[in-house]
Amino acid sequence: MVKPRIIETDEGIQGEFDVQTYDSMMRSLRDKGWMETGHIIRSGITHGSALEIGPGPGYLGLEWLKKTEGTTLLAVEISPEMTKIAETNAREYGLEGRVKYVKGDAHQIPFDDNTFDGVFTNGSLHEWSQPIRVFDEVYRVLKPGAKYFISDMRRDTNPFVMWFMKLMVEPKEIRPGFVSSMNASYTRDEIRATLDQSKLKESAVAKTFMGFEISGRKNK
């Protein structure tokens, strides 16, 4: 039986120690080739201007920029400390001219309707206090025909897989946060029911090894 969902913070990762520790973890995932950049590209988000929601230290979006041509990225991040880390990482990549980080909340994305050629986010959905509202915001800021990709962990992942992934998380100081994020995540059925109440109700929802991926396009 799947345990009930335990709600996590909706304020992102705050505080210098937590931000630096999370940056170390995401850098490690990047170095191991475990970023979801390829999944985003295969979903059809390959050109123009994209929006990333909750970029954290920025590696996912920076890797996307690195692997696409002529693209630009705007990223909305709720944590000022995390934004500073992402800006530093963008300079390290030499991509500061193609990305801009904006402090903001996914529940009220600070951009006009029909702005972006694509929207993507990984690992932030479980922090949204009102996911239906965020799904509707994603729809609003997409251009007609533009695509979106949303991925996150899944609470009903095999317990052995969860245990193994916890051991793989480095640095070890981030492991309690990994567990709380997993406990706050949704099952596929829960997120399907939530999507059905939103403007992204036509989405495909696919299970992955320890999570799920939501993808689709805005109707023209």
VOPAGU-2260 file (C-alpha; in pm, 1 decimal, decimal comma):
REM VOPAGU-2260
SITE   aa  ch    i         X         Y         Z
SITE  MET   A    0       0,0       0,0       0,0
SITE  VAL   A    1     129,9     344,1     -94,6
SITE  LYS   A    2     190,1     576,2     200,4
SITE  PRO   A    3      -4,1     905,1     211,7
SITE  ARG   A    4     167,1    1204,4      60,5
SITE  ILE   A    5     359,5    1424,7     307,8
SITE  ILE   A    6     360,8    1786,7     187,9
SITE  GLU   A    7     701,8    1951,4     155,8
SITE  THR   A    8     799,5    2319,6     147,3
SITE  ASP   A    9     675,8    2542,7    -135,1
SITE  GLU   A   10     957,2    2793,7     -76,4
SITE  GLY   A   11    1228,1    2604,0    -259,9
SITE  ILE   A   12    1572,0    2544,1    -112,6
SITE  GLN   A   13    1684,6    2835,4     103,7
SITE  GLY   A   14    1996,1    2904,6     310,8
SITE  GLU   A   15    2359,1    2900,2     201,6
SITE  PHE   A   16    2445,1    2553,3     335,7
SITE  ASP   A   17    2139,5    2383,6     183,1
SITE  VAL   A   18    2190,0    2561,6    -148,5
SITE  GLN   A   19    2558,1    2469,6    -169,4
SITE  THR   A   20    2483,2    2107,9     -74,4
SITE  TYR   A   21    2208,9    2079,8    -337,5
SITE  ASP   A   22    2439,8    2231,5    -596,6
SITE  SER   A   23    2697,8    1963,4    -516,8
SITE  MET   A   24    2437,6    1689,6    -562,9
SITE  MET   A   25    2314,9    1824,2    -896,4
SITE  ARG   A   26    2668,5    1873,4   -1021,9
SITE  SER   A   27    2735,4    1508,4    -932,9
SITE  LEU   A   28    2425,6    1396,1   -1126,1
SITE  ARG   A   29    2540,0    1600,2   -1425,3
SITE  ASP   A   30    2886,7    1447,4   -1411,7
SITE  LYS   A   31    2732,0    1098,4   -1405,4
SITE  GLY   A   32    2519,7    1180,2   -1711,2
SITE  TRP   A   33    2194,2    1150,0   -1516,6
SITE  MET   A   34    2037,2    1479,9   -1621,1
SITE  GLU   A   35    1711,3    1460,1   -1819,1
SITE  THR   A   36    1832,7    1681,8   -2099,7
SITE  GLY   A   37    1792,5    1411,6   -2361,9
SITE  HIS   A   38    1433,8    1346,5   -2253,4
SITE  ILE   A   39    1351,7    1714,6   -2294,3
SITE  ILE   A   40    1501,1    1723,8   -2642,8
SITE  ARG   A   41    1320,3    1403,1   -2743,7
SITE  SER   A   42     994,3    1558,8   -2627,4
SITE  GLY   A   43    1041,0    1816,0   -2904,4
SITE  ILE   A   44    1168,6    2116,7   -2708,4
SITE  THR   A   45    1460,5    2196,6   -2936,1
SITE  HIS   A   46    1435,1    2553,8   -3060,0
SITE  GLY   A   47    1351,2    2913,2   -2979,7
SITE  SER   A   48    1295,0    3051,7   -2632,3
SITE  ALA   A   49    1215,6    2811,5   -2348,9
SITE  LEU   A   50    1105,5    2857,8   -1989,8
SITE  GLU   A   51    1242,4    2645,2   -1707,6
SITE  ILE   A   52    1047,9    2633,8   -1381,3
SITE  GLY   A   53    1255,2    2577,4   -1067,2
SITE  PRO   A   54    1601,0    2550,9   -1225,9
SITE  GLY   A   55    1780,1    2519,2    -892,4
SITE  PRO   A   56    2154,5    2550,4    -965,0
SITE  GLY   A   57    2074,4    2553,7   -1336,4
SITE  TYR   A   58    2247,9    2244,7   -1471,1
SITE  LEU   A   59    1948,3    2097,9   -1654,3
SITE  GLY   A   60    1875,0    2415,2   -1848,6
SITE  LEU   A   61    2243,5    2484,4   -1912,9
SITE  GLU   A   62    2290,7    2135,1   -2052,7
SITE  TRP   A   63    1982,9    2192,7   -2272,9
SITE  LEU   A   64    2132,4    2516,3   -2405,2
SITE  LYS   A   65    2462,9    2340,9   -2463,5
SITE  LYS   A   66    2295,6    2068,1   -2670,9
SITE  THR   A   67    2070,2    2295,9   -2878,8
SITE  GLU   A   68    2152,0    2571,5   -3125,8
SITE  GLY   A   69    2019,2    2926,7   -3136,1
SITE  THR   A   70    1811,4    2874,8   -2823,0
SITE  THR   A   71    1756,9    3100,4   -2522,5
SITE  LEU   A   72    1630,9    3022,2   -2175,1
SITE  LEU   A   73    1437,0    3214,9   -1912,3
SITE  ALA   A   74    1417,2    3044,9   -1574,4
SITE  VAL   A   75    1185,8    3119,9   -1281,1
SITE  GLU   A   76    1331,0    3037,3    -939,2
SITE  ILE   A   77    1175,4    3112,6    -599,7
SITE  SER   A   78    1502,2    3098,5    -403,2
SITE  PRO   A   79    1732,2    3405,3    -433,7
SITE  GLU   A   80    2029,4    3203,2    -304,2
SITE  MET   A   81    1974,8    2936,7    -568,9
SITE  THR   A   82    1948,2    3203,0    -839,2
SITE  LYS   A   83    2294,5    3331,7    -747,6
SITE  ILE   A   84    2439,6    2979,5    -778,9
SITE  ALA   A   85    2269,3    2931,2   -1117,0
SITE  GLU   A   86    2410,5    3260,3   -1247,1
SITE  THR   A   87    2760,3    3155,5   -1137,3
SITE  ASN   A   88    2718,0    2820,4   -1311,6
SITE  ALA   A   89    2595,6    2990,8   -1629,3
SITE  ARG   A   90    2917,1    3194,2   -1637,6
SITE  GLU   A   91    3116,6    2875,5   -1586,5
SITE  TYR   A   92    2942,8    2727,6   -1892,1
SITE  GLY   A   93    3001,0    3048,6   -2088,3
SITE  LEU   A   94    2626,2    3068,8   -2151,4
SITE  GLU   A   95    2533,6    3377,0   -1949,8
SITE  GLY   A   96    2432,7    3554,7   -2272,6
SITE  ARG   A   97    2165,3    3293,2   -2349,7
SITE  VAL   A   98    2002,3    3249,0   -2008,3
SITE  LYS   A   99    1833,3    3478,0   -1758,4
SITE  TYR   A  100    1719,4    3380,0   -1409,1
SITE  VAL   A  101    1416,5    3557,9   -1266,5
SITE  LYS   A  102    1289,2    3540,6    -909,8
SITE  GLY   A  103     931,7    3425,7    -924,2
SITE  ASP   A  104     666,4    3173,7    -831,6
SITE  ALA   A  105     541,3    2902,2   -1066,0
SITE  HIS   A  106     187,2    2971,7    -947,7
SITE  GLN   A  107     206,3    3315,6   -1109,9
SITE  ILE   A  108     464,2    3299,8   -1388,1
SITE  PRO   A  109     584,4    3656,9   -1455,3
SITE  PHE   A  110     557,0    3644,2   -1834,0
SITE  ASP   A  111     290,3    3727,0   -2090,9
SITE  ASP   A  112      55,6    3482,3   -2259,6
SITE  ASN   A  113     187,0    3291,6   -2564,2
SITE  THR   A  114     554,2    3373,0   -2493,5
SITE  PHE   A  115     752,5    3047,9   -2506,8
SITE  ASP   A  116     837,5    2780,3   -2763,5
SITE  GLY   A  117     871,4    2527,8   -2481,8
SITE  VAL   A  118     842,7    2487,5   -2104,5
SITE  PHE   A  119    1022,9    2228,9   -1895,1
SITE  THR   A  120    1086,1    2147,5   -1531,5
SITE  ASN   A  121    1229,7    1858,9   -1334,7
SITE  GLY   A  122    1192,0    1780,6    -965,9
SITE  SER   A  123     980,5    2079,0    -865,1
SITE  LEU   A  124     623,5    1955,1    -912,0
SITE  HIS   A  125     604,7    1797,0    -564,7
SITE  GLU   A  126     674,9    2141,2    -411,4
SITE  TRP   A  127     382,8    2316,1    -583,3
SITE  SER   A  128     102,7    2385,9    -334,8
SITE  GLN   A  129    -149,0    2426,1    -620,3
SITE  PRO   A  130     -37,1    2207,9    -912,2
SITE  ILE   A  131    -352,0    2268,9   -1116,4
SITE  ARG   A  132    -281,5    2640,7   -1110,1
SITE  VAL   A  133      77,3    2582,6   -1223,1
SITE  PHE   A  134     -35,0    2353,0   -1505,7
SITE  ASP   A  135    -273,2    2627,6   -1621,1
SITE  GLU   A  136      10,2    2880,5   -1603,0
SITE  VAL   A  137     229,4    2656,6   -1818,6
SITE  TYR   A  138     -48,5    2640,9   -2076,2
SITE  ARG   A  139     -95,0    3018,8   -2065,1
SITE  VAL   A  140     267,0    3114,7   -2135,0
SITE  LEU   A  141     318,1    2860,0   -2414,5
SITE  LYS   A  142     275,5    2967,3   -2774,9
SITE  PRO   A  143       6,2    2777,1   -2966,9
SITE  GLY   A  144     155,0    2443,3   -3075,2
SITE  ALA   A  145     448,1    2470,8   -2831,7
SITE  LYS   A  146     551,6    2172,8   -2618,0
SITE  TYR   A  147     607,7    2109,4   -2249,2
SITE  PHE   A  148     790,7    1850,6   -2038,0
SITE  ILE   A  149     741,9    1801,8   -1663,0
SITE  SER   A  150     915,6    1527,1   -1467,6
SITE  ASP   A  151     941,1    1433,2   -1102,8
SITE  MET   A  152     989,8    1146,0    -863,7
SITE  ARG   A  153     710,4     899,2    -793,4
SITE  ARG   A  154     605,2     805,3    -438,9
SITE  ASP   A  155     508,5     448,7    -534,4
SITE  THR   A  156     854,8     367,2    -671,2
SITE  ASN   A  157     976,2      18,9    -573,9
SITE  PRO   A  158    1107,2      42,1    -213,1
SITE  PHE   A  159    1434,3    -129,8    -306,3
SITE  VAL   A  160    1491,0     123,8    -583,8
SITE  MET   A  161    1419,5     406,8    -338,9
SITE  TRP   A  162    1666,2     261,5     -87,8
SITE  PHE   A  163    1932,4     218,5    -356,7
SITE  MET   A  164    1886,6     572,3    -489,5
SITE  LYS   A  165    1909,2     713,8    -137,3
SITE  LEU   A  166    2247,7     544,6     -95,6
SITE  MET   A  167    2361,1     684,1    -431,5
SITE  VAL   A  168    2277,2    1044,1    -339,2
SITE  GLU   A  169    2588,8    1249,8    -272,8
SITE  PRO   A  170    2676,8    1440,0     -63,8
SITE  LYS   A  171    2516,1    1239,1     216,7
SITE  GLU   A  172    2390,0    1558,1     384,8
SITE  ILE   A  173    2126,5    1585,7     111,6
SITE  ARG   A  174    1979,2    1237,9     175,6
SITE  PRO   A  175    1712,5    1351,3     426,6
SITE  GLY   A  176    1595,3    1604,8     169,3
SITE  PHE   A  177    1580,1    1331,7     -94,9
SITE  VAL   A  178    1356,5    1123,6     131,0
SITE  SER   A  179    1124,8    1415,7     211,0
SITE  SER   A  180    1096,2    1499,0    -160,5
SITE  MET   A  181    1011,6    1138,9    -241,8
SITE  ASN   A  182     746,4    1135,6      32,1
SITE  ALA   A  183     598,4    1456,5    -110,8
SITE  SER   A  184     585,6    1327,8    -467,5
SITE  TYR   A  185     277,2    1198,2    -646,9
SITE  THR   A  186     179,9     863,5    -792,5
SITE  ARG   A  187     103,8     842,4   -1162,5
SITE  ASP   A  188    -269,2     802,6   -1093,8
SITE  GLU   A  189    -272,7    1105,1    -862,4
SITE  ILE   A  190    -104,4    1327,2   -1117,2
SITE  ARG   A  191    -327,3    1196,3   -1398,2
SITE  ALA   A  192    -635,0    1297,0   -1197,0
SITE  THR   A  193    -482,3    1637,9   -1126,9
SITE  LEU   A  194    -397,7    1699,1   -1491,6
SITE  ASP   A  195    -754,4    1611,2   -1589,4
SITE  GLN   A  196    -871,3    1914,3   -1390,8
SITE  SER   A  197    -629,0    2147,3   -1570,6
SITE  LYS   A  198    -567,0    2291,4   -1915,4
SITE  LEU   A  199    -299,8    2022,7   -1964,7
SITE  LYS   A  200    -557,9    1743,8   -1956,3
SITE  GLU   A  201    -443,0    1616,8   -2298,1
SITE  SER   A  202     -98,4    1533,5   -2154,5
SITE  ALA   A  203      71,4    1196,7   -2184,3
SITE  VAL   A  204     197,4    1062,1   -1850,1
SITE  ALA   A  205     467,7     796,3   -1866,7
SITE  LYS   A  206     622,5     604,3   -1578,6
SITE  THR   A  207    1000,1     602,9   -1556,0
SITE  PHE   A  208    1243,5     403,7   -1340,6
SITE  MET   A  209    1167,7     608,0   -1029,5
SITE  GLY   A  210     934,4     880,4   -1148,0
SITE  PHE   A  211     707,1     997,0   -1425,5
SITE  GLU   A  212     717,8    1230,8   -1724,4
SITE  ILE   A  213     436,2    1456,8   -1837,6
SITE  SER   A  214     451,7    1581,3   -2195,0
SITE  GLY   A  215     235,1    1734,3   -2460,9
SITE  ARG   A  216     169,8    2045,2   -2664,0
SITE  LYS   A  217     -60,5    2344,3   -2642,4
SITE  ASN   A  218    -343,3    2327,0   -2892,4
SITE  LYS   A  219    -308,2    2561,8   -3187,1
